[in-house]
């Protein structure tokens, strides 16, 4: 079974459309929604739906918080501007059963020949998995949280400083970090697969903001440096590598 994990910020109407559609999907055991909008309180009576209403915008890393709260081994991230169709969950589930130590996604990106982030859609094995719609094994969540803590430390940032990451600044790109972390851990790249969806309104979309590609490029460069020549202390590095070994 699947835990469906959704971040919410400025699209409460979309959230209710998503719930009403997906609450009856057989493969979905639970729908966990992290609401980052302090001005809106979300609620729903269905037994599958679990909502965290927050008075602070903690940004995109609340994907990992949702993962820590999930009960199932297969986690599916879905943005709040689309509704994945039942066939999408069936394909994610079948791929998870076949190879659970891999990230699967609807949309992927590759780096260009100069190693820069490209906006072109790519297929099959990809360098970057977009978390608009993607599945990961739950066992990877603990490693993501701890390794990203070290990543922020290596970049002289506090993990709790939301003004410098999440929806803001150069540290945008939790999906880029996920792709590098899963490659480091499982020694395979994310896999793009065809997943049918219905799109909803998408005002405030991050990819439409100025400087989006450059911010993504900066994140790629930081991940390349961190995962190839880690800047953490020796003890942190030993702990970091041990976490990865435990998952292989």
VEXKEFI-19208 format. One record per residue: residue in three letters; chain; x, y, z of N, C-alpha, C in turn. Coordinates in nm, 2 decimals. Example, Ala and Ser with C-alpha at 12.3 -4.5 7.8 and 13.67 -1.06 7.14 Angstrom:
residuo,cadena,n.x,n.y,n.z,ca.x,ca.y,ca.z,c.x,c.y,c.z
ALA,A,1.32,-0.57,0.78,1.23,-0.45,0.78,1.32,-0.33,0.78
SER,A,1.28,-0.22,0.71,1.37,-0.11,0.71,1.29,0.00,0.79
//
This chain:
residuo,cadena,n.x,n.y,n.z,ca.x,ca.y,ca.z,c.x,c.y,c.z
UNK,A,0.08,-0.12,0.00,0.00,0.00,0.00,0.09,0.13,0.00
UNK,A,0.02,0.24,-0.03,0.10,0.36,-0.05,0.05,0.47,0.05
UNK,A,0.15,0.55,0.10,0.12,0.67,0.17,0.14,0.79,0.07
UNK,A,0.03,0.86,0.05,0.03,0.98,-0.04,0.06,1.10,0.04
UNK,A,0.17,1.17,0.00,0.22,1.29,0.08,0.21,1.41,-0.01
UNK,A,0.14,1.51,0.05,0.12,1.64,-0.02,0.16,1.76,0.06
UNK,A,0.23,1.85,0.00,0.26,1.98,0.06,0.15,2.08,0.01
UNK,A,0.11,2.16,0.10,0.01,2.26,0.06,0.06,2.40,0.11
UNK,A,0.03,2.50,0.02,0.08,2.64,0.06,-0.03,2.74,0.02
UNK,A,-0.06,2.76,-0.11,-0.15,2.86,-0.15,-0.27,2.81,-0.23
UNK,A,-0.30,2.68,-0.22,-0.40,2.62,-0.31,-0.50,2.54,-0.23
UNK,A,-0.57,2.59,-0.13,-0.66,2.51,-0.05,-0.77,2.45,-0.14
UNK,A,-0.82,2.52,-0.24,-0.93,2.46,-0.32,-0.88,2.33,-0.39
UNK,A,-0.76,2.34,-0.44,-0.70,2.22,-0.50,-0.69,2.10,-0.41
UNK,A,-0.66,2.13,-0.28,-0.64,2.02,-0.18,-0.77,1.94,-0.17
UNK,A,-0.88,2.02,-0.16,-1.01,1.95,-0.14,-1.05,1.87,-0.27
UNK,A,-1.02,1.92,-0.38,-1.04,1.84,-0.51,-0.96,1.71,-0.51
UNK,A,-0.83,1.72,-0.47,-0.75,1.61,-0.46,-0.80,1.50,-0.36
UNK,A,-0.84,1.55,-0.24,-0.89,1.45,-0.14,-1.01,1.38,-0.19
UNK,A,-1.11,1.46,-0.25,-1.23,1.40,-0.29,-1.21,1.30,-0.40
UNK,A,-1.11,1.32,-0.48,-1.08,1.23,-0.59,-1.00,1.10,-0.54
UNK,A,-0.90,1.13,-0.46,-0.80,1.02,-0.44,-0.83,0.94,-0.31
UNK,A,-0.92,0.99,-0.22,-0.95,0.92,-0.10,-1.00,0.78,-0.12
UNK,A,-1.06,0.76,-0.24,-1.12,0.63,-0.27,-1.03,0.54,-0.36
UNK,A,-0.91,0.58,-0.38,-0.82,0.49,-0.46,-0.78,0.37,-0.37
UNK,A,-0.79,0.25,-0.42,-0.76,0.13,-0.34,-0.62,0.12,-0.29
UNK,A,-0.52,0.17,-0.37,-0.38,0.15,-0.33,-0.33,0.25,-0.23
UNK,A,-0.41,0.36,-0.20,-0.37,0.46,-0.11,-0.42,0.43,0.03
UNK,A,-0.33,0.40,0.12,-0.37,0.37,0.26,-0.40,0.50,0.34
UNK,A,-0.33,0.61,0.31,-0.34,0.73,0.38,-0.30,0.85,0.29
UNK,A,-0.36,0.97,0.32,-0.32,1.09,0.26,-0.27,1.19,0.37
UNK,A,-0.14,1.22,0.37,-0.09,1.31,0.47,-0.06,1.44,0.40
UNK,A,-0.12,1.55,0.45,-0.11,1.68,0.40,-0.04,1.77,0.50
UNK,A,0.07,1.84,0.46,0.14,1.94,0.54,0.10,2.07,0.49
UNK,A,0.03,2.15,0.57,-0.02,2.28,0.53,0.07,2.39,0.58
UNK,A,0.15,2.45,0.49,0.24,2.55,0.53,0.18,2.69,0.53
UNK,A,0.05,2.71,0.51,-0.01,2.84,0.51,-0.08,2.87,0.64
UNK,A,-0.02,2.96,0.72,-0.07,2.99,0.85,-0.21,3.06,0.85
UNK,A,-0.25,3.11,0.73,-0.37,3.18,0.72,-0.49,3.09,0.68
UNK,A,-0.46,2.97,0.66,-0.57,2.87,0.62,-0.56,2.75,0.70
UNK,A,-0.67,2.70,0.76,-0.67,2.58,0.83,-0.75,2.48,0.75
UNK,A,-0.68,2.37,0.72,-0.74,2.26,0.64,-0.80,2.15,0.73
UNK,A,-0.91,2.09,0.69,-0.96,1.98,0.77,-1.04,1.89,0.67
UNK,A,-1.05,1.76,0.71,-1.14,1.67,0.63,-1.17,1.55,0.72
UNK,A,-1.29,1.50,0.71,-1.33,1.40,0.80,-1.30,1.26,0.76
UNK,A,-1.25,1.24,0.64,-1.23,1.10,0.59,-1.11,1.03,0.67
UNK,A,-1.13,0.91,0.70,-1.03,0.84,0.79,-0.89,0.82,0.73
UNK,A,-0.88,0.83,0.60,-0.75,0.82,0.53,-0.68,0.95,0.54
UNK,A,-0.74,1.06,0.57,-0.68,1.20,0.56,-0.63,1.24,0.69
UNK,A,-0.50,1.28,0.69,-0.43,1.33,0.81,-0.36,1.46,0.77
UNK,A,-0.40,1.57,0.84,-0.35,1.70,0.80,-0.27,1.77,0.92
UNK,A,-0.16,1.82,0.88,-0.08,1.90,0.97,-0.09,2.05,0.93
UNK,A,-0.16,2.13,1.02,-0.17,2.27,0.99,-0.06,2.34,1.07
UNK,A,0.02,2.43,1.00,0.14,2.49,1.06,0.13,2.64,1.06
UNK,A,0.18,2.70,1.17,0.18,2.85,1.17,0.30,2.91,1.11
UNK,A,0.39,2.83,1.05,0.51,2.88,0.98,0.53,2.81,0.85
UNK,A,0.58,2.88,0.75,0.61,2.81,0.62,0.74,2.75,0.63
UNK,A,0.74,2.62,0.65,0.87,2.54,0.66,0.92,2.50,0.52
UNK,A,0.85,2.53,0.41,0.90,2.51,0.28,0.90,2.36,0.23
UNK,A,0.98,2.34,0.13,0.97,2.21,0.06,1.02,2.09,0.14
UNK,A,1.11,2.12,0.24,1.16,2.00,0.32,1.05,1.94,0.41
UNK,A,0.93,2.00,0.41,0.82,1.93,0.48,0.78,1.80,0.41
UNK,A,0.83,1.78,0.29,0.81,1.65,0.22,0.87,1.54,0.31
UNK,A,0.99,1.57,0.37,1.06,1.47,0.45,0.98,1.45,0.58
UNK,A,0.93,1.56,0.64,0.85,1.55,0.76,0.72,1.46,0.73
UNK,A,0.66,1.48,0.62,0.55,1.39,0.59,0.59,1.25,0.58
UNK,A,0.71,1.23,0.53,0.76,1.09,0.52,0.79,1.03,0.65
UNK,A,0.83,1.11,0.75,0.85,1.05,0.88,0.72,1.01,0.95
UNK,A,0.61,1.08,0.91,0.48,1.05,0.97,0.41,0.94,0.90
UNK,A,0.46,0.90,0.78,0.39,0.80,0.70,0.40,0.66,0.76
UNK,A,0.30,0.58,0.73,0.30,0.44,0.79,0.34,0.33,0.69
UNK,A,0.34,0.37,0.56,0.36,0.27,0.45,0.51,0.27,0.40
UNK,A,0.55,0.16,0.34,0.69,0.16,0.29,0.71,0.23,0.16
UNK,A,0.60,0.24,0.08,0.61,0.31,-0.05,0.54,0.45,-0.03
UNK,A,0.62,0.56,-0.04,0.58,0.69,-0.03,0.57,0.76,-0.16
UNK,A,0.46,0.83,-0.19,0.44,0.90,-0.31,0.42,1.05,-0.28
UNK,A,0.51,1.13,-0.33,0.50,1.28,-0.33,0.41,1.32,-0.44
UNK,A,0.32,1.41,-0.41,0.24,1.47,-0.52,0.22,1.62,-0.49
UNK,A,0.24,1.70,-0.59,0.22,1.85,-0.57,0.07,1.87,-0.57
UNK,A,0.03,1.99,-0.52,-0.11,2.02,-0.50,-0.17,2.09,-0.63
UNK,A,-0.10,2.08,-0.74,-0.16,2.13,-0.87,-0.18,2.02,-0.97
UNK,A,-0.19,1.90,-0.92,-0.23,1.79,-1.01,-0.29,1.68,-0.93
UNK,A,-0.36,1.59,-1.00,-0.42,1.47,-0.95,-0.38,1.35,-1.03
UNK,A,-0.29,1.27,-0.97,-0.25,1.15,-1.04,-0.37,1.05,-1.05
UNK,A,-0.38,0.99,-1.16,-0.49,0.90,-1.19,-0.46,0.76,-1.13
UNK,A,-0.56,0.68,-1.11,-0.54,0.54,-1.05,-0.43,0.46,-1.11
UNK,A,-0.42,0.47,-1.25,-0.32,0.40,-1.32,-0.18,0.44,-1.28
UNK,A,-0.16,0.57,-1.25,-0.03,0.62,-1.20,0.01,0.55,-1.07
UNK,A,-0.08,0.53,-0.98,-0.04,0.47,-0.85,-0.02,0.32,-0.88
UNK,A,-0.09,0.26,-0.97,-0.07,0.12,-1.00,0.07,0.10,-1.06
UNK,A,0.11,0.19,-1.15,0.25,0.18,-1.20,0.36,0.20,-1.10
UNK,A,0.34,0.30,-1.02,0.43,0.33,-0.91,0.45,0.21,-0.82
UNK,A,0.33,0.15,-0.78,0.33,0.04,-0.69,0.40,-0.08,-0.75
UNK,A,0.37,-0.11,-0.88,0.43,-0.23,-0.94,0.58,-0.21,-0.96
UNK,A,0.63,-0.09,-0.99,0.77,-0.06,-1.00,0.84,-0.07,-0.86
UNK,A,0.77,-0.02,-0.76,0.82,-0.03,-0.62,0.84,-0.18,-0.58
UNK,A,0.74,-0.27,-0.61,0.75,-0.41,-0.58,0.87,-0.47,-0.65
UNK,A,0.89,-0.43,-0.78,0.99,-0.49,-0.86,1.13,-0.45,-0.81
UNK,A,1.15,-0.32,-0.78,1.28,-0.27,-0.73,1.25,-0.16,-0.63
UNK,A,1.24,-0.19,-0.50,1.20,-0.09,-0.40,1.32,0.01,-0.37
UNK,A,1.44,-0.02,-0.41,1.55,0.07,-0.38,1.58,0.16,-0.50
UNK,A,1.48,0.23,-0.54,1.49,0.33,-0.65,1.38,0.43,-0.64
UNK,A,1.41,0.55,-0.69,1.31,0.66,-0.70,1.25,0.66,-0.83
UNK,A,1.11,0.67,-0.84,1.04,0.67,-0.96,0.97,0.81,-0.97
UNK,A,0.96,0.86,-1.10,0.90,0.99,-1.11,0.83,1.01,-1.24
UNK,A,0.74,1.10,-1.25,0.66,1.13,-1.37,0.75,1.22,-1.47
UNK,A,0.83,1.31,-1.41,0.91,1.40,-1.49,1.05,1.40,-1.44
UNK,A,1.14,1.40,-1.54,1.29,1.39,-1.51,1.36,1.50,-1.58
UNK,A,1.48,1.53,-1.53,1.57,1.62,-1.60,1.71,1.56,-1.60
UNK,A,1.79,1.60,-1.70,1.93,1.56,-1.71,2.01,1.69,-1.71
UNK,A,2.14,1.68,-1.67,2.23,1.79,-1.68,2.28,1.79,-1.83
UNK,A,2.30,1.92,-1.87,2.35,1.93,-2.01,2.50,1.89,-2.02
UNK,A,2.56,1.89,-2.14,2.70,1.85,-2.15,2.80,1.93,-2.06
UNK,A,2.76,2.06,-2.03,2.84,2.14,-1.94,2.81,2.12,-1.79
UNK,A,2.72,2.02,-1.76,2.69,1.99,-1.62,2.59,2.08,-1.56
UNK,A,2.52,2.16,-1.64,2.42,2.26,-1.59,2.28,2.20,-1.60
UNK,A,2.20,2.24,-1.51,2.06,2.20,-1.50,1.99,2.24,-1.63
UNK,A,1.92,2.14,-1.69,1.84,2.16,-1.81,1.69,2.15,-1.78
UNK,A,1.61,2.23,-1.85,1.47,2.24,-1.83,1.40,2.14,-1.92
UNK,A,1.47,2.06,-2.00,1.41,1.97,-2.10,1.36,1.85,-2.03
UNK,A,1.24,1.80,-2.07,1.19,1.67,-2.02,1.28,1.56,-2.07
UNK,A,1.31,1.46,-1.98,1.39,1.35,-2.01,1.32,1.22,-1.97
UNK,A,1.37,1.11,-2.02,1.29,0.98,-2.01,1.38,0.87,-1.97
UNK,A,1.33,0.77,-1.90,1.41,0.65,-1.86,1.49,0.70,-1.73
UNK,A,1.61,0.64,-1.72,1.70,0.69,-1.61,1.73,0.83,-1.63
UNK,A,1.72,0.91,-1.52,1.74,1.06,-1.53,1.83,1.10,-1.41
UNK,A,1.90,1.22,-1.43,1.98,1.27,-1.33,1.90,1.33,-1.22
UNK,A,1.79,1.39,-1.25,1.71,1.46,-1.15,1.56,1.42,-1.16
UNK,A,1.50,1.38,-1.05,1.36,1.35,-1.04,1.28,1.47,-0.99
UNK,A,1.18,1.51,-1.06,1.10,1.62,-1.01,1.00,1.56,-0.91
UNK,A,0.99,1.62,-0.79,0.90,1.56,-0.69,0.75,1.61,-0.71
UNK,A,0.72,1.67,-0.82,0.58,1.69,-0.85,0.49,1.57,-0.84
UNK,A,0.55,1.46,-0.88,0.49,1.32,-0.87,0.60,1.22,-0.87
UNK,A,0.63,1.16,-0.75,0.74,1.07,-0.74,0.72,0.98,-0.62
UNK,A,0.78,0.86,-0.63,0.78,0.77,-0.52,0.92,0.74,-0.47
UNK,A,0.93,0.72,-0.34,1.05,0.68,-0.28,1.02,0.57,-0.17
UNK,A,1.12,0.49,-0.14,1.11,0.40,-0.03,1.11,0.48,0.11
UNK,A,1.03,0.44,0.20,1.03,0.51,0.33,1.16,0.50,0.40
UNK,A,1.23,0.39,0.38,1.36,0.38,0.45,1.46,0.49,0.41
UNK,A,1.44,0.56,0.30,1.53,0.66,0.26,1.51,0.79,0.34
UNK,A,1.40,0.81,0.40,1.36,0.93,0.47,1.46,0.97,0.57
UNK,A,1.50,0.88,0.66,1.59,0.91,0.77,1.72,0.95,0.72
UNK,A,1.77,0.89,0.61,1.90,0.93,0.55,1.89,1.07,0.49
UNK,A,1.77,1.10,0.42,1.76,1.23,0.36,1.77,1.34,0.47
UNK,A,1.70,1.32,0.58,1.70,1.42,0.69,1.84,1.44,0.74
UNK,A,1.90,1.33,0.78,2.04,1.34,0.84,2.14,1.39,0.74
UNK,A,2.14,1.34,0.62,2.24,1.39,0.52,2.22,1.53,0.48
UNK,A,2.09,1.57,0.47,2.07,1.71,0.44,2.11,1.80,0.55
UNK,A,2.09,1.76,0.67,2.14,1.84,0.79,2.29,1.86,0.77
UNK,A,2.36,1.76,0.74,2.51,1.78,0.71,2.54,1.86,0.59
UNK,A,2.45,1.85,0.49,2.47,1.93,0.37,2.45,2.08,0.40
UNK,A,2.35,2.12,0.48,2.34,2.26,0.52,2.45,2.30,0.61
UNK,A,2.49,2.22,0.70,2.61,2.25,0.78,2.73,2.28,0.70
UNK,A,2.75,2.19,0.60,2.87,2.21,0.51,2.86,2.34,0.43
UNK,A,2.74,2.39,0.41,2.72,2.52,0.34,2.69,2.64,0.44
UNK,A,2.73,2.62,0.56,2.73,2.72,0.67,2.59,2.78,0.69
UNK,A,2.49,2.69,0.68,2.35,2.73,0.71,2.29,2.64,0.82
UNK,A,2.20,2.70,0.89,2.12,2.63,0.99,2.01,2.56,0.92
UNK,A,1.99,2.43,0.95,1.88,2.36,0.89,1.74,2.42,0.91
UNK,A,1.73,2.49,1.02,1.60,2.55,1.06,1.58,2.69,1.00
UNK,A,1.68,2.74,0.93,1.67,2.88,0.88,1.59,2.88,0.75
UNK,A,1.46,2.89,0.76,1.37,2.88,0.64,1.39,3.00,0.54
UNK,A,1.45,3.11,0.59,1.46,3.22,0.50,1.57,3.20,0.39
UNK,A,1.65,3.09,0.41,1.76,3.07,0.31,1.74,2.94,0.23
UNK,A,1.63,2.87,0.25,1.60,2.75,0.18,1.45,2.73,0.17
UNK,A,1.41,2.61,0.12,1.27,2.58,0.10,1.22,2.66,-0.02
UNK,A,1.12,2.75,0.00,1.07,2.82,-0.11,1.15,2.94,-0.15
UNK,A,1.27,2.96,-0.08,1.34,3.08,-0.09,1.49,3.05,-0.13
UNK,A,1.55,3.14,-0.21,1.69,3.14,-0.23,1.75,3.02,-0.30
UNK,A,1.89,3.01,-0.29,1.96,2.92,-0.37,1.94,2.77,-0.32
UNK,A,1.89,2.75,-0.20,1.87,2.62,-0.16,1.74,2.55,-0.20
UNK,A,1.67,2.62,-0.29,1.55,2.56,-0.35,1.60,2.43,-0.43
UNK,A,1.53,2.32,-0.41,1.57,2.20,-0.49,1.58,2.08,-0.41
UNK,A,1.48,2.05,-0.32,1.48,1.93,-0.24,1.48,1.81,-0.34
UNK,A,1.42,1.82,-0.46,1.42,1.71,-0.55,1.56,1.68,-0.61
UNK,A,1.64,1.79,-0.63,1.78,1.77,-0.67,1.86,1.69,-0.56
UNK,A,1.84,1.74,-0.44,1.91,1.67,-0.33,1.86,1.52,-0.32
UNK,A,1.73,1.50,-0.34,1.68,1.36,-0.33,1.75,1.28,-0.44
UNK,A,1.76,1.33,-0.56,1.82,1.25,-0.67,1.97,1.21,-0.64
UNK,A,2.04,1.31,-0.59,2.18,1.28,-0.55,2.19,1.18,-0.43
UNK,A,2.11,1.20,-0.34,2.11,1.11,-0.22,2.07,0.97,-0.25
UNK,A,1.97,0.95,-0.34,1.93,0.82,-0.38,2.04,0.75,-0.46
UNK,A,2.11,0.83,-0.55,2.22,0.77,-0.63,2.33,0.73,-0.53
UNK,A,2.36,0.82,-0.44,2.47,0.79,-0.34,2.44,0.66,-0.26
UNK,A,2.31,0.64,-0.22,2.27,0.54,-0.14,2.25,0.40,-0.21
UNK,A,2.18,0.41,-0.32,2.14,0.29,-0.39,2.22,0.26,-0.52
UNK,A,2.31,0.35,-0.56,2.39,0.34,-0.67,2.31,0.32,-0.80
UNK,A,2.19,0.38,-0.81,2.12,0.39,-0.93,2.05,0.52,-0.94
UNK,A,2.02,0.56,-1.06,1.96,0.69,-1.08,1.81,0.68,-1.07
UNK,A,1.74,0.79,-1.05,1.59,0.79,-1.06,1.54,0.74,-1.19
UNK,A,1.42,0.68,-1.19,1.36,0.63,-1.32,1.24,0.70,-1.35
UNK,A,1.23,0.77,-1.47,1.11,0.84,-1.51,1.02,0.73,-1.58
UNK,A,0.89,0.73,-1.54,0.80,0.64,-1.60,0.67,0.72,-1.64
UNK,A,0.59,0.67,-1.73,0.47,0.74,-1.77,0.37,0.73,-1.67
UNK,A,0.32,0.84,-1.61,0.22,0.84,-1.51,0.11,0.94,-1.55
UNK,A,-0.01,0.89,-1.58,-0.12,0.98,-1.62,-0.17,1.07,-1.51
UNK,A,-0.19,1.20,-1.53,-0.23,1.29,-1.43,-0.34,1.39,-1.49
UNK,A,-0.41,1.46,-1.40,-0.49,1.57,-1.44,-0.44,1.69,-1.37
UNK,A,-0.42,1.80,-1.45,-0.36,1.92,-1.40,-0.46,2.01,-1.34
UNK,A,-0.43,2.08,-1.23,-0.51,2.18,-1.17,-0.45,2.32,-1.18
UNK,A,-0.52,2.42,-1.13,-0.46,2.55,-1.14,-0.33,2.56,-1.06
UNK,A,-0.23,2.64,-1.12,-0.10,2.63,-1.06,-0.04,2.77,-1.04
UNK,A,-0.12,2.87,-0.99,-0.06,3.00,-0.95,0.04,2.98,-0.85
UNK,A,0.14,3.07,-0.84,0.25,3.07,-0.75,0.35,2.96,-0.77
UNK,A,0.35,2.90,-0.89,0.44,2.79,-0.92,0.58,2.84,-0.91
UNK,A,0.67,2.76,-0.84,0.81,2.80,-0.83,0.88,2.81,-0.96
UNK,A,0.85,2.72,-1.05,0.93,2.72,-1.18,0.90,2.84,-1.27
UNK,A,0.79,2.91,-1.23,0.76,3.03,-1.31,0.83,3.16,-1.26
UNK,A,0.90,3.15,-1.15,0.96,3.27,-1.09,1.10,3.30,-1.16
UNK,A,1.13,3.42,-1.16,1.26,3.46,-1.22,1.38,3.40,-1.14
UNK,A,1.48,3.37,-1.21,1.60,3.31,-1.14,1.58,3.16,-1.11
UNK,A,1.48,3.10,-1.15,1.45,2.96,-1.12,1.56,2.87,-1.16
UNK,A,1.60,2.88,-1.29,1.70,2.79,-1.34,1.84,2.81,-1.27
UNK,A,1.87,2.93,-1.25,2.00,2.96,-1.18,2.00,2.91,-1.04
UNK,A,1.89,2.92,-0.97,1.88,2.86,-0.84,1.90,2.71,-0.84
UNK,A,1.84,2.65,-0.94,1.85,2.50,-0.96,2.00,2.46,-0.99
UNK,A,2.06,2.55,-1.07,2.20,2.52,-1.11,2.29,2.53,-0.99
UNK,A,2.26,2.63,-0.90,2.34,2.64,-0.78,2.33,2.52,-0.69
UNK,A,2.20,2.47,-0.68,2.18,2.35,-0.60,2.25,2.23,-0.66
UNK,A,2.25,2.21,-0.79,2.33,2.10,-0.85,2.48,2.11,-0.82
UNK,A,2.53,2.23,-0.83,2.67,2.25,-0.79,2.70,2.22,-0.65
UNK,A,2.62,2.26,-0.56,2.64,2.23,-0.42,2.62,2.08,-0.39
UNK,A,2.53,2.01,-0.46,2.52,1.87,-0.44,2.64,1.79,-0.49
UNK,A,2.68,1.83,-0.61,2.80,1.77,-0.67,2.92,1.78,-0.57
UNK,A,2.94,1.89,-0.52,3.05,1.91,-0.42,3.03,1.83,-0.30
UNK,A,2.91,1.83,-0.24,2.89,1.77,-0.12,2.90,1.62,-0.13
UNK,A,2.84,1.56,-0.23,2.84,1.41,-0.24,2.97,1.36,-0.30
UNK,A,3.05,1.44,-0.37,3.18,1.39,-0.42,3.30,1.42,-0.33
UNK,A,3.30,1.53,-0.26,3.41,1.57,-0.17,3.35,1.63,-0.05
UNK,A,3.29,1.55,0.04,3.21,1.60,0.15,3.29,1.69,0.24
UNK,A,3.23,1.81,0.28,3.30,1.91,0.36,3.27,1.89,0.51
UNK,A,3.21,1.79,0.55,3.17,1.77,0.69,3.30,1.72,0.77
UNK,A,3.28,1.72,0.90,3.39,1.67,0.98,3.41,1.52,0.96
UNK,A,3.52,1.47,1.01,3.55,1.32,0.99,3.44,1.24,1.06
UNK,A,3.40,1.28,1.18,3.30,1.20,1.25,3.17,1.21,1.18
UNK,A,3.13,1.33,1.13,3.01,1.34,1.06,3.01,1.25,0.93
UNK,A,3.13,1.25,0.86,3.14,1.17,0.74,3.12,1.02,0.77
UNK,A,3.18,0.98,0.88,3.17,0.83,0.91,3.02,0.80,0.94
UNK,A,2.95,0.89,1.01,2.81,0.86,1.04,2.73,0.87,0.91
UNK,A,2.77,0.96,0.83,2.70,0.97,0.70,2.71,0.85,0.61
UNK,A,2.83,0.80,0.60,2.86,0.68,0.52,2.79,0.56,0.58
UNK,A,2.79,0.55,0.71,2.72,0.43,0.78,2.57,0.43,0.75
UNK,A,2.51,0.55,0.75,2.37,0.56,0.72,2.34,0.50,0.58
UNK,A,2.43,0.54,0.49,2.41,0.49,0.35,2.43,0.34,0.34
UNK,A,2.53,0.29,0.41,2.56,0.14,0.40,2.45,0.06,0.46
UNK,A,2.38,0.12,0.56,2.27,0.04,0.62,2.15,0.03,0.53
UNK,A,2.14,0.11,0.43,2.03,0.10,0.33,2.06,0.02,0.21
UNK,A,2.19,-0.01,0.18,2.23,-0.08,0.06,2.20,-0.23,0.07
//
